[in-house]
Amino acid sequence: MTLIVQKYGGTSVGSIEKIGRVADKVAAQAKTGDKIVVAVSAMSGETNRLIELAQTMSLKPHARELDVLVSTGEQVTIALLSMALNDRACEARSYTGSQIRMLTDNAHGKARIKDIQCDRIRSDLDAGRVVVVAGFQGVDEDGNITTLGRGGSDTTAVAIAAALNADECQIYTDVNGVYTTDPRIEPKARKLDTITFEEMLEMASLGSKVLQIRSVEFAGKYNVPLRVLSSFEEGEGTLITLEEDNVEQALISGIAFNKDEAQLTITGVPDYPGVASKILGPVTAANIEIDMIVQNIADDGTTDFTFTLQRSDYETASKLLTQVKDSLGAKKVIGDVEIVKISLVGVGMRSHAGIANTMFDSLAKENINIRMISTSEIKISVVVEEKYLELAVRTLHAAFGLDSDAASKSR
């Protein structure tokens, strides 16, 4: 008997008809004898509708009350899916995050899971029931409803799978797996049969929207086999698992990109110990996340300090830098919101040299100028002008043979 946790996203449960199809799929699998827990998102568009309601009522909705409001979307879905399953002679029970005691911290809108009490889930599974859980939500120690942030239903499913020691966590979505890059940018993108947690974590953090980053972190930490599947077509999807040392890995597993990038530079800053902290201190104090950083030191003892950040934070960060410019003795603050970050990801980088040179040479042949570079053990990222996004992705996809039969066979 297999214990499986499944997650269905908003597009998978976006209508009564789609919920019915999910119920058909779950009921059929339950009748084979598998124990099944289903975590679901709100119906497609529902969370946005609820947020718009809140913003109509208040220009700055109270964080606690906003969580109370937006968490109702998942409650609707779990009730409807459980009704559909029961109508199909598949006994089911629905639970909100607070009912199963999905304990989180009190960071409303971006809460982190601390513990799960699975007694009710185990009891229902032992009684032959399908358990349907509201994703995206939990409860803090004071009983306040919390939410886990966009994509939080993925994390809910993985956390439950880890707590139950499930055989597999299956993430059903509107794509049939993880691809070498976005097929909308490169039609020759190829679906991967497997990818490591480490690679998937990099892909998710670098712009791939298939899975929430925290769900991949959770799965890797607790070694939960994670599979991405399509709600709308049959197939094996992509299995995300631990790296197998005895398997020859492809040099590059995928190309991720992030268009939500902006760049800021403060020029002519006197170079002395602690100046970087004085530049970034006000920015990080405003809860703005910094990505790539480059510092160029000139012969005259000054430095140009450049960093990237999310576009939504650009105006705020620019104002903060302008405010500290004079006190630092800097010359000016300049920026650009028309940039994109493109990244190569692959555990094969660990044992192969020359990947960076191939990347840089391929882009140079297309006259694509690289503004910034960042590397890690299994990743190389570059910042280029946004207008070159499609050309750069397609060029690199071809340069590393990601659409070739050879690359497919190495998996």
N, C-alpha and C positions, 0 to 999 in steps of 0.2 A: 504494500500500500504506500502510495506516494503522497507527501504533503507539499502542496503548491500554494504559493501566494501570487495572486494575479492583480495587476493594476490596470485600470481602464481610464484613459484621459478624457478630457472634455469633448473632443471630436468623436470619440468612440461611444459616448453616451449623450450625444447632442440632441437627440429627439426621442420620442416614445418608440418609434420604429427601431432606432439604433439600440436603445436599451433592451428591446425585445430580442434583437439579434445577439446581444451579449448574454442575455438570459438563456437563449438556446445553446450557445457555446458552453456556458458554465454548467448547465443542467446535464448536457450530454457527457461532459467529462466527469461530473460527480457520479453519474450512473455507472462509470467504469470502476468505481470504488475508491477513487482518489479523494483525499481530504483537501478541501479548497477554502481559502480565505480570499476575498475580493476586496481590494481598496479602490475607491472610485473618486473621481474629481466631480466638480459641479458641471452641469450641462454647458456645452460650448456657448460662450458669451455671457453666462449668468454672473460670473464674478465681476466682470466689467460693468454689467448693468447695476449690480449692487453698489459698486464703488461710485458710479455716477449718481446714484440716489443719495449716497452719503454726501457727496460734494455739492449736490443741489441743496441739501439741508444745512451744510456747514462748509465754509471755505477751508477750514482745517479740522477735519473730523478727529475727535478724540480717539487715540489709538486703541484703547480698550474696547470702546463701543464699535469701532470699525471692525475689529475682530469678531465681535458678537454678530454683526450684520453679515459679513462676507462668509462666515462659516456655515450659514444656513443653506448656501447653494449645494454643498455636499450632502446635507441632511435630506434634501429633496431627492437626490439621486439614489441614496441608499434605500430609502423607503420604496421608491418606484421599482428598483431592481429586485428588492426582496419580494415585493408583490408579484412581479413577473415570474420569479423563480418558484414561488409557492403555487402559482397557477399552472406551472409545468410539473407539478408533483415532485418538486425538489424543495424540501423544507429548508427555509433560510431565515436568518435573523439579522437585523441591522443594528449597528452600534455607532454612536458618535464617538469622537475622540475622548470626550470626558467620561463616557460610559465604560470604555475599556481602560480608563485611567492611563491615557497616553500623556505621561507627565513630562512637562517641558519647563524651561526657565520662563521668566516673565517678560521677555523681549517681544512685545506685541508686533506682529507683522513679519517677524523673522526669528521666531522662537526656535530653540534647539531642544531636541528630545533628550531627556535624562533617564527615563525608565518607562517600561511598559508592563502592566499587570495583565497577563494572558490567561488567567484562570477561567474567565467566562468564555473566551475563545476556545480553549482546550475542551471545556465541558461540552460546548455545542458541537465541536468536531467529533468528539467521542460518541455523541448521540446521533451522528450521521447528518448533521446540518451543515449547510454552507453558511459561512459567516461573512457578512457584508459590512465593511468598515468605512467610515467617512475619512477620506484622505485630507491632507493639508492642515489638520487641526489637532489641538491637544488641550491640555488644561494645566495651569500652574499650581503650585502648592497651596495657594489661597482659593482655588476653585475657579479662577478666571479663565474664560475661553481664550486660547491663543491660536495663532496661525503660523505656519512654517515658511511662508514666502512663496512666491510663484514657483510652480513645479513641485510644491511640497508633498503632493500625493505620491510621487516617486519615493521620497524619503520615508513616508508612512509605510509603504509596502515593504521596502527593504528592512526597515526597523522591525516590523512584525515578523518577517521571514527570519531575521537573525534571532529574535527572542524565542521563536518556535523551533529553531533549528530546521527550517524547511529544506526540502531537497532542491528547490529552485524558486527563484522569484522572477516572474514573467511580467514584463512591462509592455502592455498592448497600447499601440499608438497609431498614428496615421501614416507611418512609414514602416517598411517591412524589414528594417534592420539598420545597422550602422554602415554608412558608406565611406569610401575613401575621401570624398568631399561632397559638397552639396550638389546633387544632380541638376539643380536648377541653374547652377553656374557652369558645371561641366557635365554634359549629357553622357560622357563616357565613364562617369563615376561608377565604381563597382561595389556591390554589397560585400561586406566582410563576413566570413563564417564565424571567426573568433577574433577577439581583441582582448588585451590584458587590461586589468583594472587601472594600471598605471597609465597606459596609453589613453584609455577612455577618460580618465580624470583630466589629463592634459587637454584632450579634445574638447571636453565640456567646459573647462576653464578658459579655453581660447576662442570660444564662439560657437561650437557645435551645440545645437538646441535639442538634441535627442533626449538627453537625460539631465536632471538637475545635478549640479556638482556634488551637493551633500549626499545625495543618494548613492553616488558612485563611491564617495569616501566611506560611507557606512558599509557598503557591500564589501569593499576591499578590506576594511578593518576587521570585519567578522567573517570574511571568506564566504559570502553568500553568492552562489552561482546566479548570475543575472543574465536574463535573456530579453532582447528587444524584438518584438513581434508586431505584425500588422493585425489590426482589428478587422480588416476588410478583405484580406486574402490569406490563403494558406501558405505555410512555409516554415522553415526552421529558424528564421530570423538570424540574429547575431548573438553568440554566447560571449559574455564578458566574464573572464575568470583569471586565476593566477597564472603568471608566466610559467610556461613549461620549458625548463632548461634544455630538454633533449629535442626540442623542435627548432629547426632553423627558421629564424624570424626574417620577415621581409625587412629591407632597409628602412622603408617608410611605410607606416600603416595608413596614414591619412594626412590630409591637408585641411586645417581649420582656418577660419578667418573671422574677424570681428569688425563690423562696421561702426559699432558704437564707441568710436575712439576719437579723442581730441589731443592736441599737443600744445604745451605751454613752455615758453623759454623766457628766463630772466637773464639778461645779458650784462656783461661788464661788472660782475660781482667780485669784490675784493676776496681773494682766496686765502682763507685762514681756517684753522680747526674749528669745527662747529657751525660753519656757515650753512652747510646742507640742512642741518637741523633747524636753523632759523628760517630757512626758506620753506621747508615742508611742514614745520610745526603748526602754523596757523591753518594750513590746508587740511592736515590730518585731524586737527582739533575740530574742524567742521564736518567730521565724519566722511571725508572724501577719500576714496581709495585711489592710491597711486599704482600705476602699472610699471612701465619701463622707465628707467632713469639713465641719462647720459650727462657727464660733466666733462667739459673741454677746457683745459687750462691753457691760457695764452702766455706769451713771453713777458708781458707787462705785469704779471702777477694777478690778473683777473681771470674769472671763469665764466663761461656760459653754461647755465644749468637748465637742462631740458627734461621734461617728464610727460608721460601720457596718462590720461584719465578718461572716465566716461564723458560722453558729450553732454549729458544732462547736468554734469557738475562743472562744465567749462566756464560759464559766466561767473559763478560764485568764486571759483578758484582764481580766475583772472582778476577779479576785484580784490581778493585777499593779497595776491602778489603785488598788485599796484599799490596797495596800502603800505606794504613793508619795503617797497623798492627804495625809497629815499633813506630810510633808516639803515638799510644795508649798504648804501652807497652805490647801488646798481644803476645801469644806464636806462634800460627800458624793458617792458614786458611785451612779448609778441606771441601769437598763437595761431593755430590752424585747426579747423574742425573737419576739413576734407581729407582725412587720412584713413587708412585701414591697416590692420595688423593681420599678416598672413603667417601661418606657422606650419612647419613640417613636424610630424610626430611619429616616433617609432622606436621600440626598444632595440631594434637592430643597429641604431646609432652607436650603441655602447661598444660594438666590436668592429665597426667599419669607419675608416677615415675618409676624408674627402667629400663628405656630404655637403658641408657648408660651401665649399668651393664650387661644387656642381650647382647648388642653388644660386649663388651669386653670379656665376657665369651665365646661367640660363636667363636670369633677369636682365643682365647687362646686354645680352644679344637682342633683347626686345626694347632696349633703351629705357628700361625701368630703373629709376634711381632709388637707392635704398637710403632712408633717412636715419633709421635706428636699427640696432641689432641686439637681440637678447638670446642667450642660449642656456640650456640645462642639459642634463645627461641624456634625455630622450627627446629634446625639442630644440628647434631653431625658429625664432620669430623675427620678422622684419616689418618695419613700418614703411609704407609707400603711399603715394597719392591715391586717393580713392578711385579716381578715374581709370586706374590700371588694374583694379581688382580682378575682373573676369580674365583679362589677358594673362595676368600673373598666375592665377590659379590653374588655368589651362596649360600654361607653359610648364609649370612645375609638375603637374599631373603627368604630362607626357615625358618630361625629363627623367622622372623616377619610375616610369613604366607601370604606373598604378592601374592602367586600364588594359594591361597586357595579360596573356594567358600565363606567362611565366610568374607574374606577381600573384596570380590566383593560386597557382600550384604550390607556392611557397607557404601557403597558409594551411 
